[in-house]
Amino acid sequence: MIRISQIKMPVGHSRQQLENKIRRILSVHGNEEIRWTIVRKSIDARRKDHLQYIYTVEVLVSDEKKTIEGAEKRDRNRKSYGVVLSLARPETYSFPAPGKKELAHRPVIVGSGPAGLFCGWMLAQHGYRPLILEQGDRAESRKEKVNQFWESGKLDPDCNVQFGEGGAGTFSDGKLNTGVKDKNNRNQEVLNIFVRCGGPEEILYDARPHLGTDHLVNIVSSMRKQIEEWGGEVRFRARMTELLWKKREEGSVLTGIKLSGGEIIETDLCILACGHSARETFRMLTALPVLLEPKSFAVGLRIEHPQKMINDCQYGPDAPEELGAAPYKLAQTLPNGRGVYSFCMCPGGYVVNAASEPEKIAVNGMSYHGRDSENANSALVVSVHPEDFSAFHKAGEPSVLDGIAFQRAMEAAAFRQGQGVVPVQRLEDFRKNRVGGIGTVRPVHKGGWNCANLRPVLPDYLAASLEEGVEAFDRKIHGFSMDDALFSGVESRTSSPIRITRDPHNFQSSLKGLYPCGEGAGYAGGITSAAMDGIRIAEAIAAEYAPFQK
Ligand code: FAD
């Protein structure tokens, strides 16, 4: 196969035009058959009067000799088309060969978020018949539950925007980018599985792949059905409340799991993929021989602007519709040394009430695949470190839980300020530390909202950092600091405040048989990296154990 990178095509081009260009580059005539696939597609919007796509494609021509000749002509072609040619090696993912140790029980996975689901997929596909325990409902009924919460405010602490099948990612924008480089192609495998379960094919090559909540709900339920067909089992409304263990010569070892109803499941392998909001689980772990460390995370507010304003800035006022809603990514280091940055930006999205505890408010963002709401929203967050949240230490509690106490204090303040719903504030009112109304930007939310003052929700240094950050971002996106932009809060669940220490080689915690996995354990940040971590843990188990035979 020949890989051609840096093919530039004007926005609005057809597939045939791209093929014609590929043929010209490789000197392949129109009557010769070629097969080609797009490997990557991105937009170059540096010149608003000359928007263009940049492609990387892989081409298979019928005549191998010709393929090689095409490659040999690369120097001349590079001059005329500015492309780069190379011979492509097929990049495929491979799961390890099974180990020899016999499993006494099925591996148990706690949590069906991306980490648990992808771990379960891999183990089930290779004959390990995992049991997945999920405290919330299956995706179809969870959707009803979440909609009810947004309409009535009645929260189910086990099944909400954070908890239930698919985990925190189900009601999201479904961005699938990851900064993680993985030479084993787990990233590509995650995308392949999403497509196999109903995701759109473009995620395989789009430089900014995204699914949208409408696709995600169907994808996670297809994944579950396939896991079951392969001999795995998924149990809903099955909340793990305790890990059972024994002290043995080789150290502390896991022996089982207790569920909220009292049922005990014997196992010596538990993949703990509980997500960053499993606060009771973290507390339970503090009483076990499981090493935990406090971890930095980020806190802030979500900001809404008219999507049209963002589009105009990113693509120019005459941008064709096919480009869709424009994203942005902003970051600034402030004179006080703190970094403020945009996070989980949702073009054409909704701000959602993503609370998982009563009398607390946490916000986040979601979108449908079409990303067609009138507002762009994004979290603006500032990094916070253990020394920042030690002030929230609760007497009698282990200090590793301080980050959670800090999150809870802000979430309770948001609930109070918003009088039970999401507090919303115009940027000008935030600057002036007053409660105001709504201006030209209408809140585009899932769940109720009230105009309120958000300043008391955040420590002063955070509020001041956000204010400075917005001004700095206005120099990058003109209008970003518009008075009518809307803040809502609090964005407190950006990543886990805790890391469950694990051995870098066998991925087990200090309690043998316990595999901390995904975002809650502190090893991922986002859907794709959590899914990849799930795959990594499945590989570690498979490399040691033979498939489950009983
Ligand atoms: P989670 O997804 O949190 O899953 C953990 C699961 O474990 C949950 O289903 C929970 O119910 C279950 N569980 C917890 N404790 C127990 C227990 N004791 N017993 C049984 N089950 C238990 N990331 C992106 O990359 N792109 C986005 O666009 C994006 N948008 C987001 C939008 C929203 C509204 C939210 C909330 C998050 C978003 N994220 C996004 C973040 C992303 O969802 C998470 O990074 C990802 O889901 C983490 O995966 P995980 O499997 O580690 O944990």
Boltz pocket constraint, residues with backbone or C-beta under 6 A from the ligand:
constraints:
  - pocket:
      binder: B
      contacts: [[A, 110], [A, 111], [A, 112], [A, 113], [A, 114], [A, 115], [A, 116], [A, 133], [A, 134], [A, 135], [A, 136], [A, 158], [A, 161], [A, 162], [A, 163], [A, 164], [A, 165], [A, 166], [A, 167], [A, 168], [A, 169], [A, 170], [A, 171], [A, 172], [A, 173], [A, 174], [A, 175], [A, 176], [A, 177], [A, 238], [A, 239], [A, 240], [A, 241], [A, 273], [A, 274], [A, 275], [A, 276], [A, 277], [A, 278], [A, 281], [A, 344], [A, 352], [A, 354], [A, 364], [A, 365], [A, 366], [A, 517], [A, 518], [A, 519], [A, 520], [A, 524], [A, 525], [A, 526], [A, 527], [A, 528], [A, 530], [A, 531]]
      max_distance: 6.0
